[in-house]
């Protein structure tokens, strides 16, 4: 009997990718909508096309990065909390990227900043849910009441 079923792992990875695409698309669209409201520049964007493009870029970013980040860095983090924090980090990074880097490139600058926000929130979560070091748990196990 195998410890890990490869079909089950593949299905879980596909689910993580689809959830990443959904949350990434949401984060991209919300980030641009926030920028549009903060700059009072809603009229200059061509309707919903700009939000659609931001959502598509965010969906591609989430589709690729969500399974990698969750499997590698966030194995002990509950999925709801992981996707909430990753979405917030991506959205805040995208908004910051717009104001900091949109003069350089309208798409590439905010996208890179959104990715940095995603990685920063993943690193913060991985430290938050880090396993207790073995030395510490062995030390405290001596005092356990039986």
N, C-alpha and C positions, 0 to 999 in steps of 0.2 A: 504494500500500500504506500502510495506517495504521500509525503507530508503536505506538499502543495500541489493542488490540481492545476495544471497549466491552462485548462479551459476556463476555470473559475478566475484565474489571474488575468487572462485576456479579456474576459467580460468585465471585470472590475476596472481594468485599464481603459476599456472603451467607455464605460460609464463615467469615469473621471474625466476623460477627454471631452465627452459631450457636456458634462456639467461645467467644465472649464470654458468651453466655447460659449455656453449660455451666460455664465457669469462674466466672462471677459467682454462679450458683446454689450452686456448691460453696463459694465464699468466704462467702456469706451464712450457709449452714448451719454451716460450720465456725466462723465467728465466734460465732454464738449457742451452739453446743455448747461452745466454749471458755469463754464467759461462764457457762454453766450449771455447768460443772465448777469454775471458779474461785470462784464464789459459793456452792457447795454447795446450789444452789437447783433441782436437777433435779426434785424432787417438785412444785414449784409450777407448772412449765410443763405444759400439758395434752398430755402424750405427744409424739407426733411432729408434731402440728399446728403448734406454734411453729417447729420446724425447717423445716417445709414452707413456712410463710409467709416466713421469713427467706430461704430458698432462692429463692422466687418473686420477692421484692423484689430480691435479688442478680442473678437471671437477667434481669430487666427492665433493671436498671442496666447489666449487661454487654452485653446485646443492643444497646442504643443507643450506649453509649460506646466499646466495643472497636473497631468499624470506624473511628470518627472519630479516636480516639487513634492507632491504628496507621497510618492513612493520612496523618494530618497531622504527628504528632510522632515516630513511631518507624519511619520507612521503612527505616532502615539497621540496625535491631535485629533479630537472629534471632527468629523467632516463638516458639520455645520459651522463650527467655530473657524475651521481652516478656510472655508470658502468665504465666510463673512470677512475675516481679516484680510485675506488676499484681495478680495474685491475692493475693500476700503483703501488698502495700500495702493492698488493699481489706479483707482480713481483719483486719490490725492496726488499721486505721482504724475498722472496725466494733466491735472489742473496746474500743478506747479510747472510742469514741462511746457505748457502753453505760454505761461507768462515769462518763463526764463529763456526758452529756446525757440519760440515760434518765429522770431525774426530770422533765425538761421535756416530753418526748414519747418514748414507748417505741419507735415506729417511725421517726419523722422524724429524731430526734437521731442515732441510730447510722447511719442511712442517709446523712445529710449527711456525717458524719465518715468513713464508708467511701468516699464519693465523693472527699473531700479526700485520703484515703490513696491512692486510685487516681491522682489527678492528681499528687500528690507523687511517687509512684513513676515515673510517666510522665515527669515533668520530670527526675528524676534519671537515668533511662535516656537521655533525649534529650541531656543533657549528656555522659553517658558515651560515647555513640556519635556525638558531633558530628564532622562532617567537619573535616579539617585546613584551617585558613584558607589561602586561595590564596597570600597573600604568603609564608607560611612554607614551603609546598611549593615555590614558585618559587625561594625562597632556597636550599633544600636541593637542588634539582634541579641547581644549578650545580656542586655537588660530587660529582655522581653519576659513578662510574667507568664508563667505556664499554668 
